[in-house]
Amino acid sequence: MKHNLIITIGRQLGSGGKLIGEMLSQKLEIPCYDKELILLASKESGIEKEAFEQMDEKSRFSFFSNVYSFRSGHMGVSSGNYLTNESLFQIQSDVIRKLAEKESCIFVGRCADYILRDNTNLISTFISANIEDRIQRVATMQNITHKEAQTLIEQTDKKRAGYYNYYSNKTWGMSTSYDICINSSLLDLERTAELICEVVLQKQR
C-alpha cells in the first residue's frame, strides 16, 4: 500500500473536480473512482446500492437518525436488519482501503483523504472555483437556470461539508485539511490537471 500512488480530490460543486480527476486518470494512467465506489461497496457487502446512495455525500444526510433496513444473502441476514450511516461508511471505507492497497488510484470525495491518511504516498487535493464559473458550469451540465444552479450549489456544498466534517473531524475546504488547494478558475481545467500532475511527479521523484 505504501508504494501505490493515491490522489484524493475534494471539490466544490461546479469546480470541475470530477473532470480534473478523470484528466489525471488519463495522464497518469491510473483508475479514478467516484460513483463506482457505491457499486463496489454494494457488491462487496451484499447490501442494496440504494442504501449507499442515501448515505452518499450528495444525498440527504442525518448524523444521528438515519438507519436503513436491508436484505443480504451475502451477509447471512434477512429483511428487518438495520444499518446506520456509520456502518455504511465503514463498509465503503473498507472498499477504498482495499483499492488503495491493490493499485495506484484516484478517489473523488467520500473522505478518502481521511480514510487513507496513514498512506505515505497520498496526495490530497481540494478544487474550488469562482462562484460565477461554478454556476455557469452546473447550469450547463444540469440544463437548469442560473438561479437553480446557485441553489443546488449551496445545498450540495453544505451536505458535502457536513459529511466530511462529521467523519473526518477536519474542516471541508480549509487549506490545512489538504496537501494542495487550487482555484480552477485561475487556469482552465486541463491546465489545473497538468499542475497537479506536475506536483505528483515531483513528489514521486
matplotlib code that plots the C-alpha trace (Angstrom):
import matplotlib.pyplot as plt

x = [0.0, 2.8, 4.2, 0.9, 0.3, -3.0, -4.6, -7.8, -9.9, -12.3, -14.3, -16.9, -19.9, -19.2, -15.5, -14.7, -13.1, -14.5, -13.4, -10.0, -9.9, -10.7, -8.0, -5.4, -6.5, -5.7, -2.4, -1.1, -2.8, -4.4, -8.1, -10.4, -13.2, -16.3, -19.8, -18.1, -17.4, -21.2, -21.5, -18.3, -19.4, -22.8, -21.1, -18.6, -21.2, -24.3, -26.3, -28.5, -26.8, -29.7, -28.6, -25.1, -26.8, -28.8, -25.7, -23.7, -22.4, -24.8, -27.9, -29.8, -27.7, -28.6, -25.9, -28.0, -31.2, -30.6, -31.0, -31.5, -33.3, -31.7, -31.7, -28.5, -27.8, -24.1, -24.0, -26.4, -29.1, -32.7, -35.0, -35.7, -32.0, -30.7, -27.6, -26.6, -24.8, -21.6, -21.9, -22.3, -19.4, -17.2, -18.1, -17.3, -14.1, -13.0, -13.6, -11.4, -8.6, -8.6, -8.5, -5.6, -3.7, -4.2, -3.2, -2.4, -5.7, -7.6, -10.6, -13.1, -14.8, -16.1, -13.5, -10.9, -8.1, -9.1, -9.7, -6.2, -4.4, -1.8, -0.8, 2.7, 2.2, -1.1, -1.6, -4.8, -6.3, -9.2, -10.6, -12.6, -13.6, -15.2, -18.9, -19.7, -17.8, -19.4, -23.0, -22.3, -20.9, -23.7, -26.4, -25.0, -24.4, -27.7, -29.7, -31.1, -31.3, -28.6, -30.8, -31.5, -27.8, -26.9, -29.4, -28.1, -24.5, -25.4, -27.3, -24.7, -21.7, -23.5, -24.1, -20.5, -19.1, -21.4, -20.4, -16.6, -16.5, -18.5, -16.5, -13.0, -13.1, -11.4, -12.8, -14.1, -12.4, -9.9, -6.3, -4.9, -7.0, -5.3, -1.9, -3.0, -5.8, -6.4, -8.9, -9.6, -10.9, -7.3, -6.5, -8.7, -9.5, -6.8, -4.0, -5.2, -4.9, -1.4, -0.4, -1.5, 0.2, 3.5, 3.3, 2.6, 5.5, 7.9, 6.8, 7.4, 10.9]
y = [0.0, 2.4, 2.1, 2.9, 6.5, 7.7, 11.0, 12.2, 15.1, 17.1, 19.7, 22.3, 21.6, 23.1, 23.5, 20.7, 18.5, 15.3, 16.2, 17.0, 13.6, 12.0, 14.0, 13.0, 9.4, 9.6, 11.5, 9.1, 6.0, 5.1, 4.5, 7.2, 6.2, 8.3, 6.8, 3.4, 3.1, 2.8, -0.3, -1.8, -1.3, -2.9, -5.8, -6.3, -6.2, -7.7, -4.6, -2.8, 0.1, 2.3, 2.3, 3.7, 6.2, 7.6, 7.8, 9.4, 12.9, 14.5, 12.9, 13.8, 13.1, 12.8, 12.3, 10.6, 9.3, 7.6, 3.8, 1.5, -1.8, -4.2, -7.7, -9.5, -13.1, -12.5, -11.5, -14.1, -11.6, -11.0, -8.1, -6.4, -5.8, -2.2, -0.3, 3.2, 5.8, 4.9, 1.2, 2.0, 4.5, 1.8, -0.6, 2.0, 2.9, -0.8, -0.8, 2.3, 0.8, -2.4, -0.5, 1.7, -1.4, -3.1, -0.3, 3.3, 5.2, 8.5, 8.9, 11.7, 12.7, 10.4, 11.4, 9.2, 11.6, 10.9, 7.2, 6.8, 9.3, 6.8, 6.1, 7.6, 8.1, 10.1, 13.5, 15.1, 18.0, 20.3, 22.0, 25.3, 27.8, 31.3, 31.2, 32.6, 29.8, 27.2, 28.5, 28.5, 25.0, 23.5, 25.3, 24.0, 20.4, 20.1, 22.1, 24.4, 28.1, 30.1, 30.6, 26.9, 26.2, 28.5, 26.9, 23.5, 24.6, 25.9, 22.8, 20.4, 22.2, 22.3, 18.5, 17.7, 19.9, 18.2, 14.7, 15.5, 17.4, 14.7, 11.7, 13.3, 15.7, 18.2, 21.2, 20.7, 23.1, 24.5, 24.6, 22.9, 19.8, 19.1, 19.0, 21.0, 23.6, 25.1, 27.5, 26.0, 29.4, 30.7, 28.2, 26.0, 22.5, 20.9, 23.2, 22.7, 18.9, 19.4, 21.4, 18.7, 16.1, 18.0, 18.2, 14.4, 13.6, 15.9, 14.0, 10.7, 11.7]
z = [0.0, 0.8, -2.8, -4.5, -5.6, -4.2, -5.2, -3.4, -4.7, -2.6, -4.6, -4.6, -6.9, -10.3, -9.7, -12.2, -9.6, -11.1, -14.6, -13.3, -11.7, -15.0, -16.7, -14.1, -14.6, -18.3, -17.8, -15.0, -16.4, -13.1, -12.4, -11.0, -8.6, -7.8, -8.1, -8.9, -5.2, -4.5, -6.7, -5.4, -1.8, -2.6, -4.3, -1.5, 1.3, -0.5, 0.6, -1.9, -3.5, -2.7, 1.0, -0.1, -2.4, 0.5, 2.6, -0.2, 0.4, -2.2, -0.7, 2.4, 5.4, 9.0, 11.5, 14.2, 12.9, 9.6, 9.7, 6.7, 6.5, 4.1, 2.7, 2.1, 1.0, 1.1, 4.8, 6.0, 7.2, 6.2, 6.0, 9.3, 10.0, 10.1, 9.3, 10.4, 8.4, 10.3, 9.4, 5.7, 5.9, 7.4, 4.6, 1.9, 3.8, 3.6, -0.1, -0.5, 1.6, -0.5, -3.7, -2.5, -1.3, -4.7, -7.0, -7.6, -8.0, -7.7, -5.4, -5.7, -2.5, 0.2, 2.8, 1.0, 2.2, 5.8, 5.3, 3.7, 6.0, 7.0, 3.4, 2.9, -0.8, -0.5, -2.1, -1.1, -3.1, -2.9, -6.0, -5.7, -8.3, -8.6, -8.0, -11.4, -13.2, -10.9, -11.6, -15.3, -15.3, -13.2, -15.2, -18.5, -17.3, -15.5, -18.1, -15.4, -14.8, -13.1, -10.1, -9.8, -10.2, -7.4, -5.1, -6.0, -5.3, -1.9, -0.9, -2.2, -0.7, 2.7, 2.5, 1.4, 4.2, 6.8, 5.6, 5.6, 8.8, 10.6, 9.6, 9.4, 12.3, 9.9, 8.0, 4.5, 2.0, 4.6, 3.3, 6.4, 5.6, 2.3, 0.6, -2.4, -2.8, -6.2, -7.6, -11.0, -12.3, -12.3, -15.1, -17.3, -16.1, -18.3, -17.0, -13.5, -14.0, -15.5, -12.5, -10.1, -12.3, -12.1, -8.3, -8.2, -10.5, -8.5, -5.3, -7.0, -7.9]

ax = plt.figure().add_subplot(projection="3d")
ax.plot(x, y, z, "-o")
ax.set_aspect("equal")
plt.show()
